[in-house]
Amino acid sequence: MMEFQYWLCLFLPVVGHVLYGLPPDPGQTGEIGVLLQNGDDFSPADEAPHPERLHNVRAVTANGSTPLAFSGSREAGVKVDASSVGARPCCVVVETPKAFIEIEADHFDDSLTHEGLACVLEARATAGHQQRPGREIYSKYCKTALNSSDGSLAFLETPVGLPIEIVPRASGPMQVGVALDVRILVGGLPAQDVLLRACHQTASRSGKTTSSVVKTDCHGYASIHLDKPGLWRLHTIAMSPHPEPGVADWESLWASLTFRLY
């Protein structure tokens, strides 16, 4: 029997999968809302998620969790209203329920290749499943850090209890030019040798997106050099054999952390 364990690998873009939030800009508007996006490019071309697929939308601070309302559509955009939460540090958390998808064999293997999921490709080959469709259950978990009214940014450094999450480990307010240490947890446990992608955009979101990749150490830690102001997105994926083969072959968990740096 195949051991049920998480295989953690970098997700490389094929289709729009990464769910993430864009924090508001305190310097441009008094509105405190997080715009939700779904895509891999971290660009204005990314789309809004399906509102009906969002749940457990909340703000988390050191004082606890507060449910948040959201509104909109895929056509007009989806925004979370965080105006009721003034405490900082604060992160807005959004989840999606588990969903089943079946992908034609060639397309599934192509996506695994692009995603760098060699471990899953090898398992399919060993089992003689190269010609079988990919039967997958996936869910997404995103966290968006909110700035203070003066633009300063501090992170909530405690886990919020997601199945997969990126937990910042920062001492004091963040500034351009410093390194941000993060820890990746899967099932609440540190994840070793996980590839994490950091994407950056200029503050106006009009510039070209740049990205870099780092790997976690034996304690689940990785370090990101925050060398530019603007919007940042960190994301990673965990993929494992599904514990009930009659339901699906694989289960994937998606995690993102976004923030704005001045």
PyMOL commands that set and color helices and strands:
alter all, ss='L'
color gray80, all
select helices_A, chain A and resi 51-53+105-115+118-126
alter helices_A, ss='H'
color red, helices_A
select strands_A, chain A and resi 7-9+19-22+33-38+55-61+64-67+70-73+77-81+90-95+99-103+134-145+164-169+179-186+189-190+195-201+210-215+221-225+230-241+250-261
alter strands_A, ss='S'
color yellow, strands_A
deselect
rebuild
show_as cartoon
